[in-house]
């Protein structure tokens, strides 16, 4: 019997000098790489896992899987059953939120399960599930072009004031973030 395939996309990278958001001495791409890798390690006992940035070498600049288009194409070609893109928010807020493509409303149940479980486990403000048209980009191709249910979770705000819980969580609790994401995924997939 074949196992469910989950593609985990660690947002941003070194190779195109696109490290993502920065704040409080941290970079988004470092956080997303570590959380995504740990998430894959947790899930691999129950699911087939593929990572967009699977090794430190791909993280350090030899990454050929850097473009958004390559990432959703990899997931489609592999025949993934689910796609999760891991990101960190910016803009001075607090909490976790998850995006789905406006063109794929059926992805909402997957997004709700992961987002709500994650926010509760990390004791973060739950900013809810939103359509990609509500994002700063206005459309997220990595969600729109995937053939499978796809979500993009924003783990917390990297540029919150240091006293906000988001900063301590992003700095010190990356294994906990991965475990919380895994809990939501496992609950949704039974």
Order of alpha helices (4+ residues) and beta strands (2+ residues): beta-beta-beta-alpha-beta-alpha-beta-beta-alpha-beta-alpha-beta-alpha-alpha
